[in-house]
């Protein structure tokens, strides 16, 4: 009976560790994609468009880029937290 419980606990722990690893992979993928999008903002600046509408467009793009940079900072922190949790979960399993 005791070995059955230990086996169940081990399987549960391994499943949880696997799920946390998958989450870490997804967060890392989100971070990579967000960095790609941020890099693409420079391509859509329309620098040759010098009208007031062009300036307004560039201002809007700049605001979105700033918001995405803040999101990237949060994603970096989330990636580190999930990585720590993944290591802790793997050790516990």
Secondary structure in CASP SS format (residue, H / E / C, confidence):
PFRMAT SS
TARGET T0000
AUTHOR 0000-0000-0000
METHOD secondary structure of the structure
MODEL  1
X C 1.00
X H 1.00
X H 1.00
X H 1.00
X H 1.00
X H 1.00
X H 1.00
X H 1.00
X H 1.00
X H 1.00
X H 1.00
X H 1.00
X H 1.00
X H 1.00
X H 1.00
X H 1.00
X H 1.00
X H 1.00
X H 1.00
X H 1.00
X H 1.00
X H 1.00
X H 1.00
X H 1.00
X H 1.00
X H 1.00
X H 1.00
X H 1.00
X H 1.00
X H 1.00
X H 1.00
X H 1.00
X H 1.00
X H 1.00
X H 1.00
X H 1.00
X H 1.00
X H 1.00
X H 1.00
X H 1.00
X H 1.00
X H 1.00
X H 1.00
X H 1.00
X C 1.00
X C 1.00
X C 1.00
X C 1.00
X C 1.00
X C 1.00
X C 1.00
X H 1.00
X H 1.00
X H 1.00
X H 1.00
X H 1.00
X H 1.00
X H 1.00
X H 1.00
X H 1.00
X H 1.00
X H 1.00
X H 1.00
X H 1.00
X H 1.00
X H 1.00
X H 1.00
X H 1.00
X H 1.00
X H 1.00
X H 1.00
X H 1.00
X H 1.00
X H 1.00
X H 1.00
X H 1.00
X H 1.00
X H 1.00
X H 1.00
X H 1.00
X H 1.00
X H 1.00
X H 1.00
X H 1.00
X H 1.00
X H 1.00
X H 1.00
X H 1.00
X H 1.00
X H 1.00
X H 1.00
X H 1.00
X C 1.00
END
